[in-house]
Amino acid sequence: MMNVRPGIHVFMFLQLFLLVSLISLSEGQVSMEFNKIVHIINSLDNGINLKVHFKYTHSRIHSDFGFHDVTFGNVYKFEFVANFATTWVFGTFQWNDKVHNVTVYNAANDHKRCFRNCYWIAEQNQVCTKGDDGTQDCFPWK
């Protein structure tokens, strides 16, 4: 008859649990990715419609959010999954005959400022951005 120590089953179970956990981590089942929401607010002069078009790149995934009209005083928002290193969301703000290229989310710079939400306010002479941390920065249109 075999002599088995009483604690060996617990030890073997813990080893198996650790092995399965490590395999799950290596296959990417557990990740550091978070949903983000970008809010585009049209604060241009009354009556001016803002047209926006955004694209998203994340590792090897590329998406196009399409073209959207944002009437004065209204908001267009979209959601995406971001990680800490590779997510980049960029696009255009367009009204009348003006077209401006803007990066609305760059994981390297914005992951702390925009923990969940990024706000972009389009004004006649500038665009302002505000994150969950409450800081606001404004930049003149180029």
TORVOKE-692022 format. One record per residue (C-alpha): x, y, z. Coordinates in Angstrom, 1 decimal. Layout:
+--------+--------+--------+
:     xx :     yy :     zz :
+--------+--------+--------+
:      X :      Y :      Z :
...
+--------+--------+--------+
//
This chain:
+--------+--------+--------+
:     xx :     yy :     zz :
+--------+--------+--------+
:    0.0 :    0.0 :    0.0 :
:    1.2 :    3.5 :   -0.8 :
:    2.0 :    5.9 :    2.0 :
:    0.6 :    9.4 :    1.0 :
:    1.1 :   12.4 :    3.3 :
:   -2.2 :   14.2 :    4.2 :
:   -1.2 :   17.6 :    2.9 :
:    0.0 :   16.5 :   -0.5 :
:   -3.4 :   16.9 :   -2.2 :
:   -3.7 :   20.5 :   -1.1 :
:   -0.2 :   21.2 :   -2.4 :
:   -0.9 :   19.5 :   -5.8 :
:   -4.2 :   21.5 :   -6.1 :
:   -2.3 :   24.8 :   -5.4 :
:    0.3 :   24.0 :   -8.0 :
:   -2.4 :   23.2 :  -10.6 :
:   -4.3 :   26.4 :   -9.8 :
:   -1.1 :   28.4 :  -10.2 :
:   -0.3 :   26.8 :  -13.5 :
:   -3.8 :   27.5 :  -14.9 :
:   -3.6 :   31.1 :  -13.7 :
:   -0.2 :   31.6 :  -15.5 :
:   -1.5 :   30.1 :  -18.7 :
:   -4.5 :   32.5 :  -18.6 :
:   -2.3 :   35.5 :  -18.1 :
:    0.1 :   34.5 :  -21.0 :
:   -2.9 :   34.1 :  -23.4 :
:   -4.1 :   37.6 :  -22.7 :
:   -7.3 :   36.7 :  -20.9 :
:   -6.4 :   39.1 :  -18.1 :
:   -5.5 :   42.5 :  -19.4 :
:   -5.0 :   46.1 :  -18.4 :
:   -7.7 :   47.5 :  -20.7 :
:  -10.4 :   50.0 :  -19.8 :
:  -13.5 :   51.5 :  -21.6 :
:  -13.1 :   55.2 :  -22.3 :
:  -15.8 :   57.6 :  -23.5 :
:  -14.9 :   60.7 :  -25.6 :
:  -17.5 :   63.5 :  -25.5 :
:  -17.4 :   66.0 :  -28.4 :
:  -19.3 :   69.2 :  -27.5 :
:  -20.2 :   71.8 :  -30.2 :
:  -19.8 :   75.3 :  -28.7 :
:  -19.2 :   77.0 :  -32.0 :
:  -21.3 :   80.0 :  -32.8 :
:  -25.1 :   79.5 :  -32.7 :
:  -26.3 :   77.8 :  -35.9 :
:  -23.0 :   76.3 :  -36.9 :
:  -23.0 :   72.5 :  -37.3 :
:  -19.8 :   70.6 :  -36.4 :
:  -18.9 :   67.6 :  -38.5 :
:  -16.6 :   65.1 :  -36.8 :
:  -14.9 :   61.9 :  -38.0 :
:  -12.7 :   59.7 :  -35.8 :
:  -10.6 :   56.6 :  -36.2 :
:   -9.2 :   54.3 :  -33.6 :
:   -6.1 :   52.2 :  -33.4 :
:   -5.3 :   49.7 :  -30.7 :
:   -2.5 :   47.2 :  -31.1 :
:   -3.4 :   45.6 :  -34.5 :
:   -7.1 :   46.7 :  -34.4 :
:   -8.2 :   49.7 :  -36.5 :
:  -11.7 :   51.0 :  -36.4 :
:  -13.5 :   53.9 :  -38.0 :
:  -16.3 :   55.6 :  -36.0 :
:  -17.6 :   57.3 :  -39.2 :
:  -18.8 :   60.8 :  -39.9 :
:  -21.2 :   62.6 :  -37.5 :
:  -23.0 :   65.9 :  -37.4 :
:  -23.1 :   67.7 :  -34.0 :
:  -25.5 :   70.6 :  -33.9 :
:  -24.8 :   73.7 :  -31.8 :
:  -25.0 :   72.9 :  -28.1 :
:  -25.2 :   69.2 :  -28.5 :
:  -22.8 :   66.3 :  -27.8 :
:  -21.6 :   63.4 :  -29.8 :
:  -19.9 :   60.6 :  -27.7 :
:  -18.3 :   57.3 :  -28.5 :
:  -16.8 :   54.5 :  -26.4 :
:  -13.7 :   52.4 :  -27.0 :
:  -11.3 :   50.1 :  -25.2 :
:   -8.0 :   51.5 :  -24.3 :
:   -4.8 :   50.0 :  -22.9 :
:   -1.8 :   51.8 :  -21.4 :
:    0.5 :   51.7 :  -24.3 :
:   -1.0 :   51.5 :  -27.8 :
:   -4.4 :   53.1 :  -28.0 :
:   -4.7 :   56.2 :  -30.3 :
:   -7.9 :   58.0 :  -31.3 :
:   -7.7 :   60.8 :  -33.9 :
:   -9.9 :   62.6 :  -36.3 :
:  -11.2 :   65.8 :  -37.8 :
:  -13.4 :   68.7 :  -36.6 :
:  -14.9 :   70.4 :  -39.6 :
:  -17.3 :   73.4 :  -40.0 :
:  -17.8 :   75.8 :  -42.9 :
:  -14.6 :   75.5 :  -44.9 :
:  -12.3 :   74.7 :  -42.0 :
:  -10.9 :   71.2 :  -41.2 :
:   -8.8 :   70.6 :  -38.1 :
:   -7.0 :   67.3 :  -37.2 :
:   -7.1 :   66.4 :  -33.5 :
:   -5.8 :   63.5 :  -31.5 :
:   -8.6 :   63.1 :  -28.9 :
:   -7.0 :   60.2 :  -27.0 :
:   -3.4 :   59.0 :  -26.8 :
:   -2.8 :   56.3 :  -24.2 :
:    0.7 :   57.4 :  -23.5 :
:   -0.5 :   60.8 :  -22.4 :
:   -4.1 :   60.6 :  -21.5 :
:   -4.6 :   57.4 :  -19.5 :
:   -4.5 :   59.2 :  -16.1 :
:   -6.1 :   62.5 :  -17.2 :
:   -9.1 :   60.7 :  -18.9 :
:   -9.5 :   57.8 :  -16.5 :
:  -13.1 :   57.2 :  -17.9 :
:  -14.1 :   60.3 :  -19.8 :
:  -12.4 :   62.8 :  -22.1 :
:  -14.3 :   66.0 :  -23.0 :
:  -13.5 :   68.0 :  -26.1 :
:  -15.2 :   71.4 :  -26.5 :
:  -15.1 :   72.9 :  -30.0 :
:  -15.2 :   76.7 :  -29.9 :
:  -14.8 :   79.2 :  -32.8 :
:  -11.1 :   80.1 :  -32.1 :
:   -9.9 :   77.1 :  -30.0 :
:  -10.5 :   73.6 :  -28.8 :
:  -10.6 :   72.8 :  -25.1 :
:  -10.1 :   69.4 :  -23.5 :
:  -11.0 :   68.3 :  -20.0 :
:  -10.5 :   64.9 :  -18.3 :
:  -11.8 :   63.2 :  -15.2 :
:   -9.1 :   64.9 :  -13.2 :
:  -10.8 :   68.3 :  -13.7 :
:   -7.9 :   70.0 :  -15.5 :
:   -8.8 :   71.9 :  -18.7 :
:   -6.4 :   72.9 :  -21.5 :
:   -7.3 :   75.0 :  -24.5 :
:   -5.4 :   75.2 :  -27.8 :
:   -5.9 :   77.6 :  -30.7 :
:   -6.9 :   76.0 :  -33.9 :
:   -4.0 :   75.7 :  -36.3 :
+--------+--------+--------+
//
